Every structure is written in structure tokens, then in C-alpha cells.
Amino acid sequence: MNHPIATRVLVIDDDADTQANLRDILELDDYEVVTAGSAAEALACADWERTRAIILDRVLPDGTAEELLPRLKELAPHADILIVTGHSDLQGAIAALRQGAADYILKPINPDALRASLARIAERQRLQSQLKHAQEQALQSARLAAIGQMMTGLAHESGNALARSQACLEMLALEVQDRPEALDLIQRIQKAQDHLRQLYEEVRGYAAPLRLEREVWDVSGVWRQAWTNLAVQRQGRDAELREETAGVDLHCPVDHFRLEQVFRNMFENSLAACRGPVRLTLACADAGLDGRPALRIAVRDNGPGLSPEQRQRIFDPFFTTKTKGTGLGMAIAKRIIDAHGGLIAAGNGAGPGAEILITLPRDVP
């Protein structure tokens, strides 16, 4: 049985037999189970972020469910709480529900009733997660539309000003042909203008709506094309692309052009980060994504790796550790993978280098 959301369950009950019984039922259904025999023991537990359900005895040796509920909800904000009570204490269970408990179940515990309650909790969490994701996407789309509109006007007006500036610089260069230092300054100004034009275009491209043109591709052909297109950047360097596909089916419905952008951005980052010989490895495996078959691609390099801050912020717009560039490359990559219905994340590779994980659905959502 697969539980994509409610996988870790905390059982709080002072009866050892009840704990053992609940553990047997839950582990049989592939839940990860943690137990506590008192309120104090429960509050000493760790890893609250991964806890998605709490089974709480109504009366404990050192407190009641109503007393413990506020603290548990503070510690485990993503968890739903299921109250276990007897027939004689239904009023107490109702009071707990009023304080935020998600459901209650009567003793002696019926395994089917417990499974049904946890299934309702998991389904509610799944729907809440989908709603939150949809709201975030709508907000992001609105923000990007506003940025795109602003950048279109700014790029137009600035383009006119930059064109006039460029014409003046070219005329000035004719006047100072015999002064190398002045010509050098003019060239530096022109490079700065080119960088500014690039910034406008990349921001506008980042904010523009993504319209995917999907076809079923062998994605190895996509990343090989991206690697080939970086031949100039690799010139004179010891750079090698390695593939570990192990017979995995590499066909996915993707937008070839957009996905190539993703690989190109990652490869450029690795080429910039690796000081000596560059060793890029793409390791593929079958995976699942929201219950659907998917392909996972781990892109690893042999560079210095990512710091905790870099791992957390790598997909933020304008975040970069390079001396050149706009810091939009990985933000654009995330937009593209999100548009495919996939996931992209910084991994925790065993080696010293950086690792980026891409998961692509094998079907169109």
C-alpha cells in the first residue's frame, strides 16, 4: 500500500499492548511508526516535519488530549490528529474535535475503521496540498505576467536609449582611434551595454508564458545536443559527459527545445564550477511521481558542490555564485520542469560535487 502523504505516524498511548497492536496494523500498511507512552515522551520526539498523522489516546498519565493538542499542532503543523477514546468518553472526543482534532476512533480499535480514518486524513491532506499548489501557481503566474508587462515596456524604452548610446560610442571611437586607453574604456562600456540587453531579454524570457510543444523523445538525445552546443565553452578543457542509463527506458513526452535549455543551464554551471577536469555524470532510473510512472535523471559533477545556502536558493531568480550571468538559469530550468509536470531539486549526492535531480512524468498530466 502506498501513502504519498501520511507516511509517518506517531502513536501516543500509555498501554503497551495498544501500542504494539497499532504498530502491527500500521506497519502492515507500510506506515513508518513512532510510539510514545506519555505526553512528555511524545513532546520529546523529533522529526515533526515528516509526521503526517498522530494517533492520540484521549487520557494519558500526565495529561489529556485537549491539553496536549495545542502543543502538538504547533510542533507538527502538517499532521492531522486522530483521538482514541472509549464509548463512555465521547464528550471528551467531541471536545477534542472542537480544538482541532481531525477524527476520533473508539476502543477497542477496529483495524478497518482505523485504516478508513487514516485514508480520509491522507485524502484531505492530498487535496489541501493540490489546492495550495494551484494557489501558488496562480499567484506566480500573476506575478510573472506583471513582470513580463513591465519588462516589455522597459526593454523597449531602454533599447532606444541603448541604441542612441551605442551610436555615440561608435562616433567617439572614431575620434579617439589614436588613444588606446580611451578605446579600451569604450569597449568596456559597450560590453556593459550588451550585458544590460542580455539581462532585459532573460528577465523577459523568464516572465513569458511557457507554451510546451511536447513529443515523445529519448531524452538522452536532448542532453547530448545540449552538450554538443557547448563545444565552444568546452574548447581546450578536459571535459567528459558520462551516462549511466542501465537499460532504463529514456522516452518521455517533452518539449525538446525547452528541455535542452534545462540541460544547457546545468552543464554551464558545472563547467563554471569545476576548476580542473570536468566529469559530468547523468544517472537514470525509473521513478514515481504522484502515483504516475516517471523517469528520474541525476546530474552530477565533480566540482566543489553546493553549500547549504546554495542548495536552498539555487532555483531563486537572480541568485548566482558566478562572476558573470544573471542568476536566472536555474530559475528558468525550474519553470520548464514545473511546466512539464515534473520536479527538479538539489540532491545530496554522496560525492563531493553538485547533484541536481530531475523527475519527468512518462505521460502527459
N, C-alpha and C positions, 0 to 999 in steps of 0.2 A: 504494500500500500504506500502511495506517495503523498506526502504532505508538504507542498511547496512553501507554506507559510508557517503553520503551527507545528514546528518540528521539535522544539524543546519545551518540555512540560515540567513545572515544579509542583510536586505533591507535598502539601503541608498537612500532616495528620499525626497525632500522638500515638496512634495504635499501630504497632509494628506489623500485625497481620494485615491490616488495611493497606499499609504502605506496600507490603510485598504483593498483595493481590492487585493493586493498581499498577505497580511496576510490571507485573506479568502481562496484564491486559495491554498496557500501552506499548511495551517493547515488542509484543507480538505484532502490533500495528506499525512498527518501525519508528516510534517516537523515541527521542532521547529524553531520559527521565532523571530528574534530580529530586531527592527526598529530604524533608526536614520534619523533626518531631515536635517542634515548638516554634513560637513566634520569634524568639531570639535566634534560634538556629536558622530559620528562614531568612531573617534580615541579614545574617552573616554570609549568605550566598553571594556568588559573583556572577558575572556574565549576564546581567539583566537584559542587555540589548537584544540577545538572541532568544530570550524567553518570550514565547507567544501565547502560553496558556498556563494558568495557575489553578490547581485543584486545592481548595482551602476548606479544612474542617471548620464547621461553624463555631465550635468551642474548643479552645486549646488550653493547656495547663497554665499558660501565662498571658491569656487574653482571648478576646472574641474576634470573630470575623469583622464586625463593624469597627472595632478599634484598630485592626491591622490593615483594613482596606486602604485608607488614605496613603499610608506609607508605601504599601505595595504598588499602588498606582503611580506613585512618584518615582519609585525605583525602576519599575517595568512599564514604561508608558505605552509600549506596543502590545502588552499582554492583556488578554481577557481573563476574568476571574470566575471560576465555577465553584459555587458553595456546596459543600456536602453537609447534609443535615438529616435529622430523624423526623418521623411523622409528627412527633409531639412538639417540634420546634419550627413549624412552618412560618410562624410570625417573625421569628428571627431571620429566616431566609429571605422573607419579603423585605424586611428592614435592610438587609444587606443589598438586595437588588436596588432599593431606592438610593443606596450610597454608591452605586456604580458597578456592582457585580453583574456579569453577563447572563448567568443562568444558575440554576440550582439542581441538585440531584439528591434523591432520597437514599438513606441507608435501609437495608443492605444494598450495596451498589450493584445495579444490573449492568453487565458489560455492554449490552446493546444500547441501553439508554445513555451510558457514558460516551460510547462511540458517536451516537447521534448528536449529543450535545457538543462534542468537540468538532464534529463535522460542520455544525451550524456556526460555531465560532470561526473555523477556518474559512468558511464561505463568506462570512461577514467581513473578515479581515481582507480576503481577496478582493471583494467588491470595493471596500474602502481604499485599498491600495490602487485599484484601477481608477477610481474616482479622483484620487489625489494626483495620479499621473496625468489624467486627462486635464485636470485643472491647471497643473504646472505647464503642460504643453500649450494650452490655450493662452496662458499668461506669457509664456516665452514667445509664442507666435505674435502676440500683440506688441511685445517689446521689440522684436526683430522688425516688424512692419514699420514701427515708428523710427527705429534706427535707419532702416533702408530708405525711408522717405527723406529723412534729414540728410543722409549721406549723398543721395542723388542730387539734391539741391546744392549741397556743399561742394561736391566734386565738380559740378557744372561751373559754379561761380569761381571756385579755386582753379579749375582748369584754364579758364580765361586769363586769370591773373598770372598763372604759371607760364602760359604761352607768351604773354607780354614780357614777363621777366626773362624767359629764355631768349627771346628776340634781342632784348637789351644786352644780355650776357654775350651773345654771339657778336653783336656790334662792338662791344667793349673788347672782346678778344682780338678783333681786327686792329684796334687802336694800340694794343699793348703786346703785339707779336714779338717785340724785341725785349720783353721783360718776363723771363721765365717764372719768377716768383708770383707775379700777378696772374699769369696764365694758370699756374697751379691752383691759386685761390679760386679762379673762375671755374675750373674743373671740379673742385670740391663743392662749390655751390651747386653746380649742375647735378652732381651725384646726390646731394641732399634733396634737390627738387625731384629727382627720379624716385628717391625713396618715399617722398611725400605722396607722389602719384600712386606708387605701389600700395601705400597704406590706405589711401582712399578706395582703391579698387578692391583690396582684400576685405576691408570692412563692408563695402557694398556687397561683395560676393558672399560674405558670411551672413549678412542680413537677408539676402534674397531668398525667396521661397525655393524649396528643393522639389523639383519635379523629376521623379525617377523614371527611367526607361529600362525596365527590367527584361532581361533574357537569362536563360539558364546558361551559365558559364562554368568552365573549370577554372576555379579561382587561382590556381597556380599560374595559369596563363596571364592573369591580371597582374599578379605581383612580379612575374618575370618581365612584363612590359614596363612596369614602374622602375624596376632595376635597370633595364636597358636604357631607359630615358635619362638615367642619372650617370651615363657614361662619362660625361664631361666632368662632373663633380668627383668621380672616382679616378679620373686620369692621374697616373703617377702614384697611385696608392695601392697597397696590398689589401684589397677588399674582396671578400668572398661571401656568396649567398648560399646557404645550405638548407636543404629541405628534408624534413622528417615526416613523411606522409603515411608510411606503414600500411599502404593499401587502403587508406580511408577514401571514401567517395568525396571528391572535391567539387562536385557540381551543386551550385546554388543559384536561385533567381536573383540576379544583382544588376545594378546599373554599372556597366563596365567602366565607363569614364569616371564616375564618382568614386567607385571603389579603388580605382587606380590612384586617385588623389589621396586616399587614406594611406595606402602603402607608401606612396611617394613621400608624404609628410613624415611617416615613421622612419623610413630609410634615411631621409635627410637629417633627421635628428640624430640617428646613430652615427652617420658619417661625421657629423659635427662633434659628437661627444667622444668618439674613440680616437685616441691620440696616435696609437701605433697601428698594427694590422687590424683590419676591421673584419669581424666574424659575425655575420648575421644568420640566425637560425630561425626557420619557420617550422614549428611542430604542430601537426594537425591531429585532431581526434574527434570522434563522434560525441555529441553532447545533447542536452535537452534544454529547451527554452520555453518556459510557461507551458510545459506539458507537450511541446511540439518537438520533432526531431530537428537538430541543428548541427552545425559544424563549428568547432572551436579552433581558432588559429592563435598560437602563442608565438609572438615575435620577440626574439631575444637577441641582445647584442653583448659584446664583451667589453663595454665601456665602464665608466665609474659607477653606473647605476643611478637610482633615484633616491634622494633624501626623503624623509617623511613629509616635508612640506611639498616637495616636487610631486610625490606620489598623490598627495591630496589635491594639488592645484593644477595638475598637468593639463586638464581639459578646460580650465578657466580662460576666457578670452583675454588676450594681451599678456598672459603670463609666459615668460620666457627666461631662460638662463643663457641664451646665446647673445653675442655682441651685435649680431645683425638679425633682422627679421621682426615681424610684427607681433609674434606671440599668438597668432590666430590658427596656426596649422593644426594643432591637436583639437582645438575647439571646433574647427570645421570638420575634422575627422569624426568627432562625436556626433555632430549634426547629421552627417551622412549615414553613420551606422544606426543612429536612432531612427532615421527615416526608413531604413530597411527593416525596422522592427527588431534590430539586434542589440547587442550590448558591447561596449568597449570599456575596459578598465585597466588600471595599472596593476600588474601582478606582483607576486612576492617570489620571484624566481630564486632557486637555490644557488645560482651562480652569482658572480659579482656584478654583472651587467644589469641593464634595464630590461623589463619584460612588460609587454602590452598584450592583453588578451582580447581577442575579437570573437564574438559568438554571433553567427549568422543563421537565421532560420532557413530550413531547406524548402519551405513552402511560403507562399505569399500570404500574409495575415489578412 
